[in-house]
Amino acid sequence: MVLFRRPQAAAHFQTLKEFEDVLHEHSFYRIHKSHLVNLRHVHKVDREGMVSLTGDMQVPVARRKKEGLLSILKKLLR
C-alpha cells in the first residue's frame, strides 16, 4: 500500500482491509476495492464516478459505494 500525504508518499505493508478496520473511526471510507480515502480531503464526487481529493488527485469510486459515500459526506456537512 502507498500512503499519500505531504510532503511525500510512504509505503506500508498491511492489507487495505487492515487499514480500513483501523482508520474507519478517523473519517476514512473505502470507496473502491483499491482505494481508501480520508473524507476530510474529498472535494467533489462527479457523475462519472471520480472523487477529487486535496492535491489535485482523482480516484474512482465503485458504483456500489457511491451512494454510501454521498450519504456520509452529507452527514459530515451538517
C-alpha positions as CSV (number, residue, x, y, z in Angstrom):
1,M,0.0,0.0,0.0
2,V,1.2,3.5,-0.7
3,L,0.0,6.2,1.6
4,F,-0.1,9.7,0.0
5,R,0.5,12.6,2.3
6,R,2.5,15.7,2.3
7,P,5.4,16.2,1.8
8,Q,5.9,12.7,0.4
9,A,4.4,9.2,-0.1
10,A,5.2,6.4,2.2
11,A,4.9,2.6,1.7
12,H,3.3,0.5,4.4
13,F,2.9,-3.3,4.4
14,Q,-0.6,-4.1,5.6
15,T,-3.7,-5.0,3.6
16,L,-6.2,-2.4,2.7
17,K,-8.7,-4.2,4.9
18,E,-6.4,-3.9,7.9
19,F,-6.1,-0.1,7.3
20,E,-9.8,0.2,6.8
21,D,-10.5,-1.5,10.1
22,V,-8.2,0.8,12.0
23,L,-9.0,4.1,10.1
24,H,-12.8,3.7,9.9
25,E,-13.2,5.7,13.1
26,H,-10.9,8.5,11.8
27,S,-13.0,9.7,8.8
28,F,-11.7,7.2,6.3
29,Y,-14.0,5.4,3.9
30,R,-13.4,2.6,1.4
31,I,-14.7,3.9,-2.0
32,H,-13.3,1.1,-4.2
33,K,-11.6,-2.2,-3.8
34,S,-8.3,-0.4,-4.3
35,H,-8.9,3.0,-2.6
36,L,-9.5,4.1,1.0
37,V,-9.8,7.9,1.3
38,N,-9.8,10.5,4.1
39,L,-13.3,12.1,3.9
40,R,-11.9,15.4,5.1
41,H,-9.9,15.6,1.8
42,V,-12.8,14.9,-0.6
43,H,-13.7,18.0,-2.6
44,K,-16.0,16.6,-5.2
45,V,-17.7,13.5,-6.4
46,D,-18.6,13.7,-10.1
47,R,-21.3,12.0,-12.2
48,E,-18.7,9.8,-13.9
49,G,-17.7,8.3,-10.5
50,M,-14.5,10.1,-9.8
51,V,-13.6,11.6,-6.5
52,S,-11.5,14.7,-6.4
53,L,-9.2,15.0,-3.4
54,T,-6.8,17.6,-1.9
55,G,-3.7,17.9,-4.0
56,D,-5.5,17.5,-7.4
57,M,-5.7,13.7,-7.0
58,Q,-8.6,11.8,-8.5
59,V,-9.6,8.3,-7.7
60,P,-12.6,6.2,-8.9
61,V,-15.5,5.4,-6.6
62,A,-17.1,2.0,-7.1
63,R,-20.8,2.2,-8.3
64,R,-21.9,0.3,-5.3
65,K,-20.1,2.6,-2.9
66,K,-21.1,5.9,-4.5
67,E,-24.5,6.3,-2.7
68,G,-22.9,5.4,0.7
69,L,-20.1,7.9,0.1
70,L,-22.6,10.7,-0.8
71,S,-24.7,9.9,2.3
72,I,-21.7,10.1,4.6
73,L,-20.4,13.3,3.1
74,K,-23.9,14.9,3.6
75,K,-23.8,13.9,7.3
76,L,-20.3,15.4,7.7
77,L,-21.5,18.7,6.2
78,R,-24.3,19.1,8.8
